[in-house]
Amino acid sequence: MRVRLLQALSLFATGLLAGSLGYGAANLVPTFDAVPLELRLDFHTELMAMNGVTVQGAMAVATLGSLALAAVTHARARALAATAGALTFATFLITRFGNVPINARIRKWSTSAPPPDHAEVLDRWELFNLARTTTAVAAFAVLVLLALATPRRTALARRPEGLRA
């Protein structure tokens, strides 16, 4: 039962993470590119303040859940869960050392003029965003594969010996 709960937790959290980053990559980033720079900077700053709690929380639960699942499983299941944990941890590292420092720069641009190289900086943010989205979606795919490959016990197999028909 503990394995199934950990599997559900890690799958759920990783799905939320992949979904939020996937939505951002597919919808928000193109919208950022379609609006005037001032609007993008204001919206980007506010969005990142909100995402700081939700996305990082999903990253933490996804990583810890997957690694806990790896700790209580064996063989192929352990390797898949550990891979998912490593991918979600990579998502965190990309975010922390790629996107977050650029977000801090963008926050400053909201109160002053963007530097002449702002387009290159925004392109770099989008590259990091694509990388972290890819690792999150890959982690989710690995956990889906694990869930599909995990044999289900029947209700009969879980009953105590004396209750079997």
VENJOQUI-V786294 format. One record per residue. N is the residue number from 1. RES is the residue in one small letter. SS is DSSP state (a for helix, b for strand, c for the rest). OMEGA is omega as a letter, one per 20 degrees, with the letter a starting at -180 (none if undefined). BURIAL is I if it has 24 or more other C-alpha atoms within 12 Angstrom, else O. Layout:
{{N/RES/SS/OMEGA/BURIAL} {N/RES/SS/OMEGA/BURIAL}}
This chain:
{{1/m/c/r/O} {2/r/a/r/O} {3/v/a/a/I} {4/r/a/r/I} {5/l/a/r/O} {6/l/a/r/I} {7/q/a/r/I} {8/a/a/r/I} {9/l/a/a/I} {10/s/a/r/I} {11/l/a/a/I} {12/f/a/a/I} {13/a/a/r/I} {14/t/a/r/I} {15/g/a/r/I} {16/l/a/r/I} {17/l/a/a/I} {18/a/a/a/I} {19/g/a/a/I} {20/s/a/r/I} {21/l/a/r/I} {22/g/a/r/I} {23/y/a/r/O} {24/g/a/a/I} {25/a/a/a/I} {26/a/a/a/O} {27/n/a/a/O} {28/l/a/a/O} {29/v/a/r/I} {30/p/a/r/O} {31/t/a/r/O} {32/f/a/a/I} {33/d/a/a/O} {34/a/a/a/O} {35/v/c/r/O} {36/p/c/a/O} {37/l/a/a/O} {38/e/a/r/O} {39/l/a/r/O} {40/r/a/a/I} {41/l/a/r/I} {42/d/a/a/O} {43/f/a/r/I} {44/h/a/a/I} {45/t/a/a/I} {46/e/a/a/O} {47/l/a/a/O} {48/m/a/r/I} {49/a/a/r/O} {50/m/a/a/O} {51/n/a/a/I} {52/g/a/a/O} {53/v/a/a/O} {54/t/a/a/O} {55/v/a/r/I} {56/q/a/r/I} {57/g/a/r/O} {58/a/a/r/I} {59/m/a/a/I} {60/a/a/a/I} {61/v/a/r/I} {62/a/a/a/I} {63/t/a/a/I} {64/l/a/r/I} {65/g/a/r/I} {66/s/a/r/I} {67/l/a/r/I} {68/a/a/r/I} {69/l/a/r/I} {70/a/a/a/I} {71/a/a/a/O} {72/v/a/r/O} {73/t/c/a/I} {74/h/c/r/O} {75/a/a/a/O} {76/r/a/r/O} {77/a/a/r/I} {78/r/a/a/I} {79/a/a/r/O} {80/l/a/r/I} {81/a/a/r/I} {82/a/a/r/I} {83/t/a/r/I} {84/a/a/r/I} {85/g/a/r/I} {86/a/a/r/I} {87/l/a/r/I} {88/t/a/r/I} {89/f/a/r/I} {90/a/a/r/I} {91/t/a/r/I} {92/f/a/a/I} {93/l/a/r/I} {94/i/a/r/I} {95/t/a/a/I} {96/r/a/a/O} {97/f/a/r/O} {98/g/a/a/I} {99/n/a/a/I} {100/v/a/r/I} {101/p/a/r/O} {102/i/a/r/I} {103/n/a/r/I} {104/a/a/r/O} {105/r/a/a/I} {106/i/a/r/I} {107/r/a/r/I} {108/k/a/a/O} {109/w/a/a/I} {110/s/c/a/O} {111/t/c/r/O} {112/s/c/r/O} {113/a/c/r/O} {114/p/c/r/O} {115/p/c/a/O} {116/p/c/a/O} {117/d/c/a/O} {118/h/a/a/O} {119/a/a/r/O} {120/e/a/r/O} {121/v/a/r/O} {122/l/a/r/I} {123/d/a/r/O} {124/r/a/r/O} {125/w/a/a/I} {126/e/a/r/I} {127/l/a/r/O} {128/f/a/r/I} {129/n/a/r/I} {130/l/a/r/I} {131/a/a/a/I} {132/r/a/r/I} {133/t/a/r/I} {134/t/a/r/I} {135/t/a/r/I} {136/a/a/r/I} {137/v/a/r/I} {138/a/a/r/I} {139/a/a/r/I} {140/f/a/r/I} {141/a/a/r/I} {142/v/a/r/I} {143/l/a/r/I} {144/v/a/r/I} {145/l/a/r/O} {146/l/a/r/I} {147/a/a/r/I} {148/l/a/a/O} {149/a/a/a/O} {150/t/c/r/O} {151/p/c/r/O} {152/r/c/r/O} {153/r/c/r/O} {154/t/c/r/O} {155/a/a/a/O} {156/l/a/a/O} {157/a/a/a/O} {158/r/a/a/O} {159/r/c/r/O} {160/p/c/a/O} {161/e/a/a/O} {162/g/a/a/O} {163/l/a/a/O} {164/r/c/a/O} {165/a/c/none/O}}
